[in-house]
Amino acid sequence: MNGKRIFLVKGRDARLIQDAEAEIRGSLKEKENLDEVFYDGTNCDINDVVMSLDQNYIFSDGAIVIVRNVAEMASDLQNQLATYVENTKSSSVFANYLILTSATGAIGQKLSKAASNVGEVLDTTIGDAKARSSFVADELKASSLNYAPDVVRFLSSHFGEDVSRVRSLIEVLESTYGTRKRLETDDVEPYVNSMGSRPIFEATNALEDGSLSPSEVVTKMGQFIDVQGVHPLALLSLISRRVLEYVAVAGRIRTLDDLNTALEDAGLKRRDGFPAKKLFEVARGLKPSDARLMLRYVTEAESAMKGRGGVSDRFAFELMVARVATTLRSRMR
């Protein structure tokens, strides 16, 4: 990250911003043992943010302080934060990291200028129609499935400027069809139309978001079931595949290069680029016993949801989500 300690990630797409944030965090944590402190700009106290940035962390090399939705902060609070950021330029003792993100609203000019002067600004906006089509084509090429040429044109047209949602769609398609199958537009269209207004990655990524409590993760999952009509079994399928990756790599990876060796030894799909870094960041803190425990939770939920548990699908699913989220959260702290 070129020695920078302050980052501003902006754009119009929540998925791309979340990916960029996670990539920065992963890159920094590869080099140092860092704690993570999360704030939400809609309701955070600027004094708490500053205190976290100025604090010495006894049991680690420092901390990454993440302030999401920074554009939602009141203008006077943005200006206070901007002043703090500017002052770090002349400070020789600023040893922590700050990541500011925003997918909505306009970030104040003073804060944007301060971040640009002192740190690094990443704009995740995908440009014109040609760039969006190229993005879709690259995502489909990286998938374990094969797609007819018309699928790229169909998805680029359907998603418009929200093309990052194709990643969530690919996750659903891979869970449904497996690998190597060739899909036509007619195969893809029903899944596009059933995804609703919110990308499904917000549900699955919630499990790996260390800032959310298990009950908050369950609530996020429930929104997809209640609002968008996603069946719990569809979400279970996505979570199950992720847990199988945990089982394959937990205890076997010291560096990012070890990741695909472990996945391929288990007969699972390779991960490259950001997906590889994200999996590595989560899984490197897991013990093999943690991964096996989560697999047991998923297996028990699947059995119950197929009529062998005497409980409702919803109860079995939510219990599994809470258990998996609790296990992950305990290892990500």
C-alpha positions as CSV (number, residue, x, y, z in Angstrom):
1,M,0.0,0.0,0.0
2,N,2.9,2.3,-0.7
3,G,3.5,3.1,2.9
4,K,0.2,4.9,3.2
5,R,-1.7,4.8,6.5
6,I,-5.0,6.6,5.5
7,F,-7.3,5.3,2.8
8,L,-10.6,6.7,1.4
9,V,-12.6,4.2,-0.6
10,K,-15.6,5.6,-2.6
11,G,-17.9,4.8,-5.4
12,R,-21.5,3.9,-6.2
13,D,-21.5,0.1,-5.6
14,A,-21.5,-1.3,-2.1
15,R,-20.0,-4.7,-3.2
16,L,-17.0,-3.1,-4.9
17,I,-16.4,-0.8,-2.0
18,Q,-16.6,-3.7,0.4
19,D,-14.2,-5.7,-1.7
20,A,-11.7,-2.8,-1.9
21,E,-11.9,-2.3,1.9
22,A,-11.3,-6.0,2.5
23,E,-8.4,-6.1,0.1
24,I,-6.7,-3.1,1.9
25,R,-7.3,-4.8,5.3
26,G,-5.9,-8.1,4.1
27,S,-2.8,-6.5,2.5
28,L,-2.0,-4.6,5.7
29,K,-2.5,-7.6,7.9
30,E,-0.2,-9.7,5.8
31,K,2.7,-7.5,7.0
32,E,1.7,-6.7,10.6
33,N,-0.4,-8.2,13.4
34,L,-3.2,-5.6,13.5
35,D,-6.4,-5.3,15.5
36,E,-9.5,-4.0,13.7
37,V,-11.9,-1.4,15.1
38,F,-15.2,-0.7,13.2
39,Y,-17.4,2.4,13.3
40,D,-20.5,3.4,11.3
41,G,-20.6,7.0,10.2
42,T,-24.4,7.1,10.7
43,N,-24.0,7.0,14.5
44,C,-20.4,7.1,15.6
45,D,-18.7,9.5,18.0
46,I,-15.8,11.3,16.4
47,N,-14.0,11.3,19.8
48,D,-14.1,7.5,19.9
49,V,-12.7,7.3,16.4
50,V,-9.8,9.6,17.3
51,M,-9.2,7.7,20.6
52,S,-8.9,4.4,18.7
53,L,-6.5,6.0,16.2
54,D,-4.3,7.5,18.9
55,Q,-4.3,4.4,21.2
56,N,-1.3,2.1,21.7
57,Y,-2.2,-1.5,21.2
58,I,-0.3,-3.7,23.7
59,F,-1.0,-7.1,22.2
60,S,-0.6,-6.2,18.5
61,D,1.4,-4.0,16.2
62,G,-1.4,-1.5,16.0
63,A,-4.9,-1.3,14.6
64,I,-6.9,-0.7,11.5
65,V,-9.7,1.7,12.3
66,I,-12.5,1.4,9.7
67,V,-15.2,4.1,9.4
68,R,-18.0,3.0,7.0
69,N,-20.7,5.2,5.6
70,V,-18.5,8.3,6.3
71,A,-20.6,10.4,4.0
72,E,-23.5,10.0,6.4
73,M,-21.6,11.8,9.1
74,A,-22.7,15.4,9.8
75,S,-20.6,18.0,8.0
76,D,-19.1,19.4,11.2
77,L,-18.0,15.9,12.2
78,Q,-16.5,15.3,8.7
79,N,-14.6,18.5,9.1
80,Q,-13.3,17.5,12.5
81,L,-12.1,14.2,11.1
82,A,-10.5,16.1,8.1
83,T,-8.5,18.3,10.5
84,Y,-7.3,15.2,12.3
85,V,-6.3,13.5,9.1
86,E,-4.4,16.6,7.9
87,N,-2.5,16.8,11.2
88,T,-1.2,13.2,10.8
89,K,0.9,14.5,8.0
90,S,3.2,16.3,10.4
91,S,3.0,13.7,13.1
92,S,5.9,11.3,13.6
93,V,4.0,9.1,16.0
94,F,0.8,8.2,14.0
95,A,1.3,4.4,13.9
96,N,-2.2,3.0,13.2
97,Y,-4.3,2.9,10.0
98,L,-7.5,4.6,9.0
99,I,-9.9,3.4,6.3
100,L,-12.9,5.5,5.3
101,T,-15.6,4.2,3.0
102,S,-18.7,5.5,1.4
103,A,-21.1,4.2,-1.2
104,T,-23.8,6.8,-0.7
105,G,-23.9,10.6,-0.5
106,A,-21.2,13.1,-1.1
107,I,-18.1,13.2,1.1
108,G,-17.3,16.7,2.3
109,Q,-14.7,18.5,0.2
110,K,-12.4,19.1,3.2
111,L,-12.3,15.5,4.2
112,S,-11.8,14.3,0.6
113,K,-9.0,16.8,0.1
114,A,-7.3,15.8,3.4
115,A,-7.5,12.1,2.5
116,S,-6.0,12.8,-0.9
117,N,-3.2,14.9,0.5
118,V,-2.2,12.6,3.3
119,G,-3.3,9.1,2.1
120,E,-4.7,7.3,-0.8
121,V,-8.1,7.6,-2.5
122,L,-9.6,4.6,-4.3
123,D,-12.5,5.2,-6.6
124,T,-14.3,1.9,-7.4
125,T,-16.7,3.4,-9.9
126,I,-16.9,1.3,-13.1
127,G,-16.9,3.7,-16.0
128,D,-18.8,3.4,-19.3
129,A,-20.8,0.6,-20.9
130,K,-17.7,-0.9,-22.4
131,A,-16.0,-1.1,-19.0
132,R,-19.0,-2.6,-17.4
133,S,-19.3,-5.3,-20.1
134,S,-15.6,-6.0,-19.6
135,F,-16.1,-6.4,-15.9
136,V,-18.9,-8.9,-16.4
137,A,-16.9,-10.9,-18.9
138,D,-13.9,-11.1,-16.5
139,E,-16.1,-12.3,-13.6
140,L,-17.7,-15.0,-15.8
141,K,-14.4,-16.1,-17.1
142,A,-13.1,-16.6,-13.5
143,S,-16.2,-18.8,-12.7
144,S,-16.1,-22.6,-12.6
145,L,-19.0,-22.6,-15.1
146,N,-19.0,-21.9,-18.8
147,Y,-21.3,-19.3,-20.3
148,A,-22.6,-18.6,-23.8
149,P,-21.5,-15.3,-25.3
150,D,-25.1,-13.9,-25.1
151,V,-24.9,-14.2,-21.3
152,V,-22.4,-11.4,-21.0
153,R,-24.6,-9.0,-23.1
154,F,-27.7,-10.1,-21.1
155,L,-26.2,-9.5,-17.7
156,S,-24.5,-6.2,-18.7
157,S,-27.9,-4.9,-19.9
158,H,-29.8,-6.3,-16.9
159,F,-27.6,-5.0,-14.1
160,G,-26.7,-1.6,-15.8
161,E,-24.4,0.3,-13.5
162,D,-24.9,-2.3,-10.7
163,V,-22.8,-4.9,-12.5
164,S,-20.9,-6.0,-9.4
165,R,-24.0,-8.0,-8.5
166,V,-22.9,-10.5,-11.1
167,R,-20.5,-11.9,-8.4
168,S,-23.4,-12.8,-6.2
169,L,-25.2,-14.3,-9.1
170,I,-22.2,-16.5,-10.0
171,E,-22.1,-17.8,-6.4
172,V,-25.8,-18.9,-6.7
173,L,-25.2,-20.5,-10.1
174,E,-22.1,-22.4,-9.0
175,S,-24.0,-23.7,-5.9
176,T,-26.8,-24.8,-8.2
177,Y,-25.0,-26.2,-11.2
178,G,-21.6,-27.2,-9.8
179,T,-18.7,-26.9,-12.2
180,R,-17.9,-27.0,-15.9
181,K,-21.5,-26.9,-17.1
182,R,-22.2,-24.5,-20.0
183,L,-25.1,-22.1,-19.3
184,E,-27.2,-20.3,-21.8
185,T,-29.2,-17.1,-21.2
186,D,-32.3,-19.1,-20.5
187,D,-30.5,-21.0,-17.7
188,V,-29.4,-17.7,-16.1
189,E,-32.4,-15.6,-16.4
190,P,-34.6,-17.2,-13.7
191,Y,-31.9,-16.6,-11.1
192,V,-31.4,-13.0,-12.2
193,N,-35.1,-12.3,-11.8
194,S,-35.2,-13.9,-8.3
195,M,-32.3,-12.1,-6.8
196,G,-34.4,-9.1,-5.8
197,S,-33.1,-5.6,-5.1
198,R,-30.3,-6.5,-2.7
199,P,-27.3,-8.6,-3.8
200,I,-27.1,-11.9,-2.0
201,F,-23.4,-11.3,-1.0
202,E,-24.7,-9.1,1.7
203,A,-26.1,-12.2,3.4
204,T,-23.2,-14.5,2.9
205,N,-20.5,-11.9,3.6
206,A,-22.3,-11.1,6.9
207,L,-20.9,-14.3,8.4
208,E,-17.3,-13.0,7.9
209,D,-17.9,-9.5,9.0
210,G,-16.2,-9.3,12.4
211,S,-18.1,-6.1,13.3
212,L,-21.5,-7.9,13.4
213,S,-22.8,-9.9,16.4
214,P,-24.3,-13.3,15.7
215,S,-27.8,-11.9,16.2
216,E,-27.1,-9.2,13.7
217,V,-25.9,-11.8,11.2
218,V,-29.1,-13.8,11.7
219,T,-31.2,-10.6,11.2
220,K,-29.4,-9.9,7.9
221,M,-30.0,-13.5,6.7
222,G,-33.7,-13.1,7.7
223,Q,-34.1,-10.0,5.6
224,F,-33.3,-12.1,2.5
225,I,-35.8,-14.8,3.5
226,D,-38.6,-12.4,4.5
227,V,-38.2,-9.5,2.0
228,Q,-36.7,-11.1,-1.1
229,G,-38.2,-14.5,-0.7
230,V,-34.9,-16.4,-0.9
231,H,-35.4,-19.9,0.5
232,P,-33.3,-20.9,3.5
233,L,-31.9,-23.9,1.5
234,A,-30.5,-21.5,-1.1
235,L,-28.6,-19.6,1.6
236,L,-27.6,-22.9,3.3
237,S,-26.0,-24.0,0.0
238,L,-23.8,-21.0,-0.2
239,I,-22.7,-21.2,3.4
240,S,-22.1,-24.9,3.1
241,R,-19.7,-24.4,0.2
242,R,-17.8,-21.7,2.1
243,V,-17.5,-24.0,5.2
244,L,-16.1,-26.8,3.0
245,E,-13.4,-24.4,2.0
246,Y,-12.6,-23.7,5.6
247,V,-12.3,-27.4,6.2
248,A,-9.9,-27.8,3.3
249,V,-7.5,-25.0,4.3
250,A,-7.8,-24.5,8.1
251,G,-4.4,-25.3,9.7
252,R,-2.7,-25.8,6.3
253,I,-2.0,-22.2,5.1
254,R,0.8,-20.0,6.3
255,T,0.9,-17.9,3.2
256,L,-1.5,-17.0,0.4
257,D,0.4,-19.4,-1.9
258,D,-0.6,-22.3,0.2
259,L,-4.3,-21.6,-0.3
260,N,-4.9,-23.1,-3.7
261,T,-2.7,-26.1,-3.0
262,A,-5.0,-26.9,-0.1
263,L,-8.2,-26.3,-2.1
264,E,-7.1,-28.4,-5.0
265,D,-6.0,-31.3,-2.7
266,A,-9.6,-31.3,-1.4
267,G,-11.0,-31.3,-5.0
268,L,-12.3,-27.7,-4.6
269,K,-12.2,-24.8,-7.0
270,R,-9.1,-22.5,-7.0
271,R,-9.4,-19.0,-5.7
272,D,-7.5,-16.1,-7.3
273,G,-7.3,-12.4,-6.8
274,F,-9.5,-10.8,-4.2
275,P,-11.6,-13.9,-3.4
276,A,-8.3,-15.7,-2.5
277,K,-7.2,-12.9,-0.2
278,K,-10.6,-12.8,1.5
279,L,-10.7,-16.5,2.1
280,F,-7.1,-16.5,3.4
281,E,-7.8,-13.6,5.8
282,V,-10.7,-15.4,7.4
283,A,-9.3,-19.0,7.3
284,R,-5.8,-18.4,8.6
285,G,-7.1,-17.8,12.0
286,L,-9.2,-21.0,12.1
287,K,-8.1,-24.2,13.7
288,P,-9.1,-27.5,11.9
289,S,-11.4,-28.2,14.9
290,D,-13.2,-24.9,14.3
291,A,-13.8,-25.8,10.6
292,R,-15.0,-29.3,11.5
293,L,-17.3,-27.9,14.1
294,M,-18.9,-25.5,11.6
295,L,-19.3,-28.3,9.1
296,R,-21.2,-30.3,11.8
297,Y,-23.5,-27.3,12.3
298,V,-24.2,-27.1,8.6
299,T,-24.7,-30.8,8.2
300,E,-27.1,-30.9,11.2
301,A,-29.1,-27.9,9.7
302,E,-29.3,-29.6,6.3
303,S,-30.6,-32.8,7.9
304,A,-33.2,-30.9,9.9
305,M,-34.3,-28.8,6.9
306,K,-34.9,-32.0,4.9
307,G,-37.4,-33.2,7.5
308,R,-35.3,-35.2,9.9
309,G,-35.0,-32.7,12.8
310,G,-38.6,-32.1,13.9
311,V,-38.1,-28.3,13.7
312,S,-39.0,-25.7,11.1
313,D,-36.6,-24.9,8.2
314,R,-36.3,-21.3,9.5
315,F,-35.3,-22.4,13.1
316,A,-32.8,-24.9,11.9
317,F,-31.2,-22.4,9.5
318,E,-31.0,-19.5,12.0
319,L,-29.5,-21.8,14.7
320,M,-26.8,-22.9,12.2
321,V,-26.1,-19.2,11.2
322,A,-25.8,-18.2,14.8
323,R,-23.4,-21.0,15.6
324,V,-21.2,-20.5,12.6
325,A,-21.1,-16.7,13.1
326,T,-20.1,-17.2,16.8
327,T,-17.3,-19.6,15.8
328,L,-16.0,-17.2,13.1
329,R,-16.3,-14.1,15.3
330,S,-14.3,-15.8,18.1
331,R,-11.4,-16.4,15.8
332,M,-11.5,-13.0,14.0
333,R,-11.0,-10.9,17.0
